[in-house]
Amino acid sequence: MNTKIIIILFLTFLLSSCENENRLTGLWSLVVMDNYNEQTNEWEVWNGGMQGYILYDDDENMSLHLMTKDYEKTDLRFPDFDDTIPLEALKHLTNSYVYFAKYKINYEDSIVTHRRISHSNPGEWGKIVNRKFGFIGDTLTLEPLEDKTAGLRLKWIRD
């Protein structure tokens, strides 16, 4: 009888630990970033198409890099950390969005919280943002919950 209780407790422990397994860990490539159009009730590709990566590690660190489609396919070349960059190059740089953060997962509500520790936009440093997450097969879906980005949906595949 005691053996059965031990086996049941062990199986319960295994199942509950699998439930909270961090499936976010790893490098993900953006498949599509779309926006919900309330007038047509349809999802539409956002900003002509985006590309990028998101990385979650096992130590609650994450990073994100989003760019416009074909961002890297430009003839523009310019020096790093130099104040003589041409205006055209500066405009191109605004199509790149990067941040690093510490993250926490709320499994019950399927929300991952990013506490930004750096950002390509100085006004975004230190901000805390929430993303609803879910999985459909091997695809990770993240949906921003802040008002200014509500309606966006990002779909990622493991790289």
N, C-alpha and C positions, 0 to 999 in steps of 0.2 A: 504494500500500500504506500509506504514512504517513497519507494522508487517511482511510482506513478506521479506523486505530488512533485517530486524533484524534476522529473521529465517535463511535466506541465509547466512548472515555473521557468525552467530553462527555455522551453519553446516560446513562452510568453515574452521572456526577456529578448530572445532573438528577433521575434517579430516586431517588438516595439523599437528595438534599436535599428532595424532595417527601415522602419517607417520614417525615422528622423535622419536617415543617411543623407549626407550633403550631395545631392545630385548636381548642384551648380558647379562643383569643383571642375576646373579644366579651362581650356581655351575654346572659345566659341566664335564662329564666323557669322556675320550678319547675312541673312538670306533676303529679308525684306523689312523695310520700315514703312508702315502705312498708317493712314489717318482715317478715322471714321467720319464720313460725311453724313451729317444728320439730315440734310435735305434729300439725299438720294438713298439713305439707309444702306450705304455700301462702303467697303474699305477701298481706299485709293492710295496708290504709291505716293509717298511723301517726298516733296522737293525734287522730283524728277529721278529719284533713285538714290539710295545711300549704300555705303559699304562700311565695314569696320569689324572690330574685334572687341570681345569682352573676356576678361580673365578673372576667375575666382580661384584663390589658392586655399589650402587647408588651414591657414593661419588667420582667416578673416580679413585678408587683403584682397582688393579687387582693382582692376583698371579697365578703362573703356577708351576706345578711340573710334570715333565716327567721322566719316568724310563723305563728301559728295561723290557720286558715281564717277569713276575714272579720274579721281583727284590726282593720282600719280602720273597720269598721262598728259604732261605739260612740258613745254620747252623752257619754261621759266626756271632759271637757276639763280640762286642768291646765297650770299654768305649767312651763316648762323651768327646770332648775337652781334649784329651790326646795324647801325642806325642809317645806313645808306641804301636800304632796300627800296627798290622802285615801288610806286603806288600800285601798279598792276600786281606785283608779287604780294604786297600786303593784303590786297583784296583776295587773292587766291588763298592765302593763309587762313582767312576767316572761314573757309570751307572745311576746316579741320577742328574737331572738338575732342578734347582729351581731359580725363580726370582720373585721379587715384583716390581710393577711399578705403576705410575700414567698413566691414559689413557684418550684419547680424541677420539671422533668419528667424522669422516667426512662422513655424510650420503649421500651426493651427489656422492662421489666416492666409497662408501662402503669400507672405510679404517679405521681401528682402529690403533692408534699410541700408543705404549707403551714407556714411558720414565722410564727406569729402575732406581730404587732407591737402589736395592741390587741384588746380583746374586751369585750363587754358584761358579762362575768363576770370580775372582777379575778383570780380564781384560774386563768384560762385564758391570761393574758398570757404571751407568750414560749414557749408550748408548740408543739411540732412534731407535726403530724398527717399521716397518709398516707391518700390516697384512690386506690383502684383506679378507673381510668377506661376507658371504651369508648364506641364510637359505633355506633348502629344507625340507619342512614339519617341523618336530621338531628337525632336525639336523642342527647344526652350523658348517660351514666350514670356516677354517682359512688357508690362504696361505701366507707364508712369502714372502716379496717383495725384500729382500736384495739378492745380487748376490750369496753369499756363501750358502744361503738356498733356493734359487729359485728352483722351481720344487717340493718342499714339499707341502703336503696337509694334514691337520689334520681335522678329522671329530669328532664332539663331540655331545653327547646327554645330555639333562638336567638331573641332578642327583636328 
